[in-house]
Amino acid sequence: MVCSVQSDRAARAVADHVLETMAAAGHRAFVTEGYDTASWILLDFSDVITHVFLPEARDFYDLDGLWIDAPKVTGWEVRSEK
């Protein structure tokens, strides 16, 4: 999942919400990176990786271009494996 936000505070809020929602469904992040600067926060849940970008960082790293052939998902929900 790749998303953009307009401020470092919003980046942390989105990342926190993803972490909380995934934890409630029984999933934990194996790796979290980028909370210090919050221009790019990465949350690695193994099967799902979340990237929360400020617009400048998203443009610079261009993950959208790297994954141009990947299917686009517009709506999703977390499901527990229990």
C-alpha positions as CSV (number, residue, x, y, z in Angstrom):
1,M,0.0,0.0,0.0
2,V,1.3,3.4,-0.9
3,C,-0.3,6.6,0.3
4,S,0.5,10.3,0.6
5,V,-0.2,12.8,3.4
6,Q,0.4,16.5,3.8
7,S,2.4,16.6,7.0
8,D,4.7,14.6,9.2
9,R,2.0,14.6,11.9
10,A,-0.5,13.1,9.4
11,A,2.1,10.5,8.4
12,R,2.5,9.4,12.0
13,A,-1.3,9.3,12.5
14,V,-1.9,7.2,9.4
15,A,1.0,4.8,10.4
16,D,-0.4,4.5,13.9
17,H,-3.8,3.7,12.6
18,V,-2.5,1.0,10.3
19,L,-0.5,-0.5,13.1
20,E,-3.5,-0.4,15.5
21,T,-5.9,-1.9,12.9
22,M,-3.5,-4.7,12.0
23,A,-2.7,-5.5,15.6
24,A,-6.5,-5.7,16.4
25,A,-6.7,-8.3,13.5
26,G,-3.8,-10.3,15.0
27,H,-1.0,-9.0,12.7
28,R,2.2,-7.3,13.9
29,A,4.7,-5.3,11.9
30,F,8.1,-7.0,11.5
31,V,9.8,-3.8,10.6
32,T,8.9,-0.1,11.1
33,E,11.1,2.6,9.7
34,G,10.9,6.4,9.3
35,Y,9.0,7.6,12.3
36,D,11.8,10.1,13.2
37,T,11.5,12.2,10.1
38,A,8.1,10.9,8.9
39,S,8.8,11.9,5.3
40,W,8.5,8.2,4.4
41,I,7.2,5.7,7.0
42,L,7.5,2.0,6.1
43,L,5.5,-0.7,7.9
44,D,6.4,-4.2,6.9
45,F,3.8,-6.9,7.8
46,S,5.5,-9.4,5.5
47,D,2.6,-10.1,3.1
48,V,1.6,-6.4,3.2
49,I,4.0,-3.4,3.2
50,T,2.7,0.1,3.8
51,H,4.5,3.2,2.6
52,V,3.3,6.6,4.0
53,F,4.9,9.4,2.1
54,L,5.0,13.2,2.1
55,P,4.5,14.3,-1.5
56,E,8.1,15.3,-2.1
57,A,9.4,11.9,-0.9
58,R,6.8,10.0,-2.9
59,D,7.9,11.9,-6.1
60,F,11.6,11.4,-5.4
61,Y,11.5,7.6,-4.7
62,D,8.8,6.9,-7.3
63,L,7.6,3.6,-6.0
64,D,4.5,4.0,-8.2
65,G,6.7,3.9,-11.3
66,L,8.6,0.9,-9.9
67,W,5.3,-1.0,-9.4
68,I,3.5,0.3,-12.5
69,D,2.4,-3.1,-13.5
70,A,1.0,-4.1,-10.1
71,P,-2.7,-4.4,-9.7
72,K,-4.4,-1.3,-8.2
73,V,-6.6,-2.0,-5.1
74,T,-9.0,0.8,-4.1
75,G,-10.8,-0.8,-1.1
76,W,-9.5,-3.3,1.4
77,E,-10.1,-4.6,4.8
78,V,-7.9,-6.4,7.4
79,R,-9.1,-9.9,8.1
80,S,-7.9,-11.9,11.0
81,E,-6.5,-15.4,10.2
82,K,-8.0,-16.7,13.4
